[in-house]
Structures are given as structure tokens and as C-alpha cells.
Amino acid sequence: MKVIDLLNLSEELGEYYLANLEDKLKNQLKILINDLEKYFEKKCLKENKVLSNSVYKSILPFSYKTRIKSKLSIEEKIIRNDIKLESINENVILEKFDDLIGITILTTTMGYQDLALEFLQSFIEENKETIKLVSSSDEKKSLFKNDRIGYYHIKLIYNGYPVEIQIKSIFLSAFADIDHSLFYKDHDIHELKSYNKKIMHSLAPILIDLEEILHGIYTHDKKYIKSELLKTEIYEYLNGNKSQIFSIEEEQDRGRLNFILSRATELLYVYYKEKDEMFDKSKTPKGMAECRDLKIIQFLYSDSIPYFVISTILDDESDFFRNYLYTELKNDPSYHEKIHLIDDYLIRYLKSLEYISDTEIFKSLQLEKNMQIKKIFEVFVNLTEHFDEKFQDLLDNEEIEEDILNFVIACLVIPSLVKDRSELKMSIGPKVEEYFKTQEKEELIDLDLSETIQEYISERWNNK
């Protein structure tokens, strides 16, 4: 097709669109956006997703931007995409253009985009007679080649008319509009366009940081106040009971234990943060007797006064380490996708630490001070996954006795706990060898498997 023919075709199509279709689209958009706004408002109020400030008590986290594709956009798209048409009529236009009606659901921050998508999917589900999905209902695009700056992009048919719906934060939408209108309007200067594209890409991380700050302002104020109140309650409780906790007279402290109490408060705060029960300020400190948590504290944190405080405040049933670690991992983005798998690992991990604390041959070791139990857990997961994979067949057939398996896992974890790894080979190595010889004599493990496992442990000990 000649250029002049293509220009004439695009102009003819544009005129037809203006005369026959544009007003219909405007009427459909008016009905759709009215229904959508009412539905979102109802959902927000029902699910208590409104914001508030000192002036306005019910601020919805959504607003809307709409458009009908312009005559010029129609004409440009015909030329840009070299669209071939046999004839010009309404059905042809509806078939060739999938974004004649455009709606952008603007969220107060990016943090509300998922909520907007949830409401939109519900709206579509409840209006199946008039709405047909064309694309995936959760299709996502990214801006500036940064996956962290994503927005939802959904195509659908409403009463036979093609609709494009985007879900973007107000800030993200404005930033994208600036990018489009300011940096890309001069198509003649390729070098400038390329340079400005690099600038926008470099600004992307700043955009994310600002969005997160804004979302925190909108949503976390109450949570922050609540969390700070919990910390205050815990600290005041510890401070009010320090005489009983430390077996001292009030005048002996003179504020010198404030740091210890603050550190213990932080640990207890993480523990109580996800628990359903409220912190009881009136309870009497019971203290732990013989339980797993106490064994781990006495083994790993025997010199830690904050952990001593915990052992005097909580009781045997508290399950401190499991709850503490679960909360820490739940709030770690790297564990979000596998948090449902964590529980089994936590059980094995804490069981392993308890086993180590109960086993005589490990008690002579000099341990690192102030170990982070979460970091040790991460090492534990990697080690056990590698061991499980290497010895999968034996584990499936249950050919390794449970006590032997516990001992092996303890041997794998212990290098992460000790000050000096060379001490392992010198003082623990012979005891490990003796342990396996005993198991062999009692026919609890065969010789080949025993040697294979010992070699595996030795290899792990040599890896730093």
C-alpha cells in the first residue's frame, strides 16, 4: 500500500469513528465507570479499607482516570501498525482496536494496587453477563525495566466494546505520564531519547522508595502506634519486675540495666507481635523449668542477660524460639513465597538445637557469642536440604535410625556455632568417629553407610 493510500485510509477510518462510534463509547464508559466506582466504594466501606485524617473520616484509597480513544490516536495506530482493512464499519473497528475505552484505577500508593485488583476481579465475576475477560485478570507490566515498579493491565469486553483497564498508583501514573509526554515527544532526536530513557531507569529505585514511604504514611500509622505501645508495655513490665528478675534491690540498679531491658524488650516484642493474645501486664513472672527453650538459652546464650530475662519471664509452654523465628521469617521478603513450608524446618531446627544442647560431646566446645538464631536457621536450611538431597533414597526407606539422623544434623549445624572450626577436628572428630563405631557394633548402621556419612560430615566441616 502506498503511503498516500495509507494516510487516506486512516483519515477515512477516523472520520467514520468520530461520526458513528465515539458517542456510543462515551455512553458505555459513563455507565461502566459509574458502576465500578459504586462497587469499589461499597467494598471499601464493607471491608473497612478507608483512610481517614483529622478532617475527613472516610477517604477511599482509589480514584479514576478515563478516556475514549481519540480520532487522532485511531489514525496514528492504523499507520504505525500498518493495519490492513477490507472495509470500514463498526465491527471492523471493534475487532482491530482492543483499547477504545480506557480506565485507570488510581491507587493512593502502589501498596493498594493488589487490593484494587482484588476488587476488580470480584466486580468482573459479579457482572459476567456484561463483561468478558480477554487477557489474564492479573496480568502485570513493569515500567523502566524494573520489576519492582509494576502495574496491572487488563483487557476486557464490556457490552461488546473493548476496554483496557490499568491499575496504577497516583504517583506512578503521574511519573509515567511525564516520561511519555516530556521525554518521548521529540521523536527526531534518537540520542536524546536514549539518554532520557537511561535517566528514567536510574530514577526508578527512588520512585519505589518514595512509594514505600507514602504507603507507610497512609497505612502504618496505627500499626506503628500499636507496636510502639506493645514495646512500651513490655519494657514497663520488665522494669517494674526487675527486682524479681535479677534478684536485686531497686536501688542497686540506678538505671544501669536499661540497655539490657531494652534488648530483652525487642526480643519479646518480636515474640508477641504475631500472637493472638494480648500482653498481660499483671502476670507474675513464672520462669522456665526444663523445656526446649531453656536448654537452647542455656547452651547458646548462657552469657546473655537479655535471654536470661526471657527465661525468667516466659514459662515452659511459651514456645519462644519457634514464635520468635516465625515472626522474623514472616517479615523477611525472601521467605514470603515459602512461608508455608517454614514450619517443618523450624521443628527440625529447634529439635536439632535441643539435641546439641543435650549431647555431652558438644558441651566442651567454645561457642560464638551473640549468635543470631535466624542466621543459624538459614545455614541449617541449606545444610539439611543438601543432606536430604544426597541421602534421599536412604531417608525415603528409613534406613537411618532417628538418633543417628539427629546426631548427623547436629554435626552439620555445629560449625556455625563454634568460635574455632579447627577445634571440631581436634576435640570432636575422634568422638564422632567413636559414636559411629558404637552404632556399627550395635548394628544400627552398616559400615559403608557409616563411612559415607562421616566423609560427608568431614567435607562440611572443611567448608567455610
N, C-alpha and C positions, 0 to 999 in steps of 0.2 A: 504493500500500500504506500502511495506517495505521501509525503509529509502534508501537502495541502489537503489531500483527501482525509488524512487522519485528523487534521485540525477542523475540517468541515464536519466530520462525523462527531467529534467531541462537542462542537458547538450545537449541533442539531440535537444531540442527546441532552445537553444541558438545558436547552430551551424546553424540550419535552418534559424533563424532570421538573422544571420550575412551574410549568403550566398544569401538570397532571398529577404530580406525586408529592410535592413539598408540603402542601397544606394537609394532606392525609397523614403524613409523617408527624407533623406538628400536633395534630389531634391525638394520635396514638401515644406520642410521648407525654402529652399532658395527662392522659388517663393513667399511663403506666407509672409515671413519677409520683402522681398523687397517691396511688395505691401503695407504692413502695415506701413512701415517707410515712404514711399512716401505719403500715405494718411494722416498720423499724421502731417508730415511737412506742407502739403498743408493746413490742418485745422488750425494749429498754426499760419501760416502766414496770413490766411484769417481772423481769429478771433483775431489777434493781441495778441497771447498768448506767444510771445517770450520774453526772458530775454535779458539783454544787460549789458555790462560794458564798461570801457574805451577802451578796445582792440577789443572786439567782439560785434557787434551791433545786431546780431540775434542768440541768444543761445536758442535752443529748450529745454523745461523742461523734455524731455524724451530721454532715451537711451534703449538699448535692450540687453538681455542676452538669448541665445538659447542653446538647447541641443536636441540630439536624445537619446532615452533610450539606455543604453549600454547593451551589451551581458550579462555582469555580473549582472546588475540590473534585466534583464529579468529572469535569472536563479534563483536569490535570491527570487524574488517575487513568482515564482512557488512554492518554498519550504516554504516560510514564510506564504503564504496564502493557502497552501495545495491545489493547483489548480489541478483539475482532467481533463485530456484530452483524448478523444476517438481517436483523430488523430492529426497529426501535419501538418498544412498548413497555408497559409497566412490568410485566412478568420478566422480561429480559433484564431490566434494571435490578429488580429484586433478586434475581439469580446471580448477577455479576458483582453486586456490591453487598458485603456482609456486615457493613457498619454504618448504615444510613442513619440510624438513631444511635446517639452516643450518650451514655450516662456515666459520670464519675462519682462514685460514692466516696466522699472526702471524710477521712477519719481524723480525729483530733491529733493523734500521733500514729506512727506505724504499729505501735503496740495494740491498737484497736482493729487492725486490718483483719486479723483472724476472726474476731467477733463479727465484723461486718460480713465476712464470707459465710459464717455460720448462719446468720440471719437471712442472707440472700438465698442460700441453699434451701432453707426452710420455706421461704417465700415462693420459690420455684416449685418445690414439692407440693405446696398447697394450691398452686394455680396451674396444674397440669393441662387443664382444658385450653388455656390460652397461651401457655409458654412451652416451648420445646427447646431443649439444650442442643447446641450444635457442637461446642467444644466441651472439654472436661470442665466440671463445675469447680475445680480448684487449680486451674492452670495458672502458672505463675511466670512472670517475666522479671528480668533484672535490668537495672539502669547502670550505665557507666561500667559495664562488665564486672560488676561487684554483686555477688550472690546475696550479700547481706542487705542490699538495697533492692528488695523485691516488691512487686505489686501484683495483684490478681487481675487477670484478663480473661473475661468470659464472653463467649458468643452465644446468642440465643435467637429464637424466632418468637416474636410476640404478635399474636393475631395475624400471622403471615408476613410480618415485617421484620427485617433483620436488625438486631440490636447488639451493640458492643457495650459491655459494662466493665469498667475498670474500678479497682478499689485501691486508693492511694491516700496517704496522709496528706493533710493540707500543705505541710512544709515540703514534702516530696513532690507533690503536684506543682507547686509554685517553682521549685527548683528545676523540674523537668521542662516547664513552660519557658523559663529563662534560657535554658540550654537550647531549646528548639528555636525560639524566636530571635534570640540575640546572637548566639554563636553560629547558627547554621543558616541564617537568612542570606548570607553572601556566598552563593554557590560558585562564584567566579574565582575565588582565591583559595585554591586547594591547600596551600601551605598553611594559611591562617586557620582554615577549618581543622586541619590535622593538629595544629598547635593547641587550639582551643579545646579540642577533644581530650588531649592529654591533661589540660588544666582541670577539666571537669572530672576526669578519672581520679586525679590527685585530691580533689575536694571531697570525694565520696566518703572516706573514713570520718572526716569532720562532720559530714551530714549525719552519719549514723550516731556519732557521739552526741550531737545536739538533739537528735530524736530521742535517744535514751534518757537524756536529762529531762526533756519536756514530758516524756511519758512518766518519769518518776515524779515530777511535779504534779501531774494530773491524778495519778493513781496511788502513789505510795505514801502520801502524807499520813493517812490514817494508819496504815500498816506500820509506818516508821514510828509514829507516836505510840502505837500499841507495843511494838517491840522494845522501844526505849522504856516504856512503863514496866514491862516484864523484867528488863535488866535492873531497873531501879528496885523493884520488889525483891529480886533475888539478892542484890547487894545489901539492901537494908536488913534482910533476913539474916544473912551471914554476919553482918556487922553486929546485929542485935544478939547473936548467939555465939560470938567468938570466944567468950569465956568458957563456954561448954565445949566448943570445938577444939580449942587449943589447950584447955585445962590451965588457964591463966587468970589472973585478976585483971579487972578492967584497966587499972592504972598502969599495968605493965606494958600495954600496947603503945599508947601515946601516938597512934596513927602510923606506926611503922609497918603494920600488916596490911595497909590499904592496897598496896600493889598485889599482894597475894590474894586478897579478897576480890579484887578486880579481875584477875586472871581466872579464878575459880568461877566468878560470875559469868564470864564469857563462855566457859565450857558448859556450865549448867544451862545457860541461855540457849545454846545450840541444841542441847538435850531436850529442853522443854518446848522449844519452838514449834515442833510439829505434833506435840502431844495434845490429845483432846482435853485432857484435864487441866484445870487452872492451877497455877502455883499457889499452894496452901501456905500462907504466911504464919498461920497459927500452929502448924505441926511441930512436934518435938523431934529433934534430930535423933534417928534411931541408930544409924550406923550399920555398915555391912558386917555380916559374920562370914562364914565360909561360903563363898559363891564365886562364880567365874570372874565377875568384875573385880572383886577384891584380889583374887590371885593375880590377875593381869596388872593391876595397880601396884601390888607389892613386888612383882617381878620387873616390870618395865619402868615404873615410876616411883621406885622406893625412896628416891631423894626429892621428889616433887611435892612441895607443900600444897599447891593447888589441888593436886589429885588426892592428897591426904584429906583435904577439906571435903572433897566429893565423897570419899569413902565414909566420912562421918555423917554426912547429910542424907545420903540416899540409903535405901535398905537393900536386902538381898533380891527383892523382886523388881528392882528398878530397870534392869537390863540396860544399864547406862551406855556401854560402848556400842551396842547394836543400834540404839536410837540415835546416839550422837553421830555415828558414822553414816547412818541412812540419811539424816538431815544434811550432812555435809555433801554427800554424793548427789542428793536430790537437787541441791542448789549449784551443782557443778555442770555447766553446759555440755561437757564432754561425756557425761553419763545420762543425759536426757533420754536418748533413744534406747538405752539398755537398762533403765532403772528397774524395769520389771524382772530383770534377771539377777539383780544385785542380791536379793535376799539369800539365795542359796550360797553365794560366795561369802556373804557375811557370816553365815552359820559356820561354814568350813573355816573361815579365817579366825574367828574368835575361839572356835574349838581347838584350832592349832596353837594359838597363843596360850590357851589354858593348858594344853598338853605340854608345851615347852616349860611353862612355869611349874608344872608338877614333876617334870623329869629331872632326876638328880644330875645327870651328866652335863646338863646345860647350866646348872646353877653356879658353877665356878667361873663362868665367863664374865669379862668386864663389858658391860653394855654401854652403848652411846647414851648420853644424857639428852633430855628434852626431845625425844623422838616424836615425830608427827605420825600418829597412828593411821591417818589417811594415806600418807605416802607409803607406809609399810604395806597397807592394803593393796595399793596399786602394784607394788612389786609382787605381792602374794598372788594376785590375779594372773599376772604374766607368767609366773613360775608354775602355778598349778595348771594353767591352760597348756603350757608346753609339756609338762609331765603327763597330763591326761592324754594329750595327742600322741606322745611317744609310746605310752604303755596302754593304749586304748583297748586292744584285744584282751589283755590280761585283766583290765578293770571291768570290762564287759562280762567276762567269765568269772569274776570274783575270785581270782586265783591268789590275790594278795590279801592276807589277813588284815582286819581293820587296824589292829595295834601297829602292825608293820607299816601300813599306809600312813597312819598318823605320825609315826616316827620319821618316815621319809619326808613328809611335808614339813615337819619341824626342822629337819636338816636343811631343807631348801630355804626356809624362811630365816633361819638363824644368822646367815651372813649379813642380812640387812639390819640386824640388831646390835652386832658386836662392834667394839672400837677397833680391834685389830684382827683382820682376817687370818693373819699368819697363826694366831692363837688357835684357830679352828683345827688346822692340821696337826699342830703340836700336842694340844691337850685333848681335843675332842675326837680327832681322827682315829686314834687307837681304840677309843671307847665305842665308836661307831662300828669299827671292824669287829670288836668283841661282841657287840649286840647282834650283828648278823650271824656270827659263828654260833651263838646260842640258839638263834632261830633255826639255823641249819640242823643243829644237833637234835632239836626237838621236832624236826621235820615239818616246820611251819612254812618253810620256803626252800625251794631246791637250789642247788649250788650255782647253776648257771644264771638263774634269775637274780640271786643274791649278788653275784659278781657284777652283773649288768647294772643293777641299781646303784651299787657302791661306786662304780665308774661314773655313772651319771651324776651322783652327788659330788664327787670329786671335780668333775668338769664344771659344775655350777659354782663350786667354791673358788675355782680359779678364775671365773668370770667376774670382772669388777663392774 
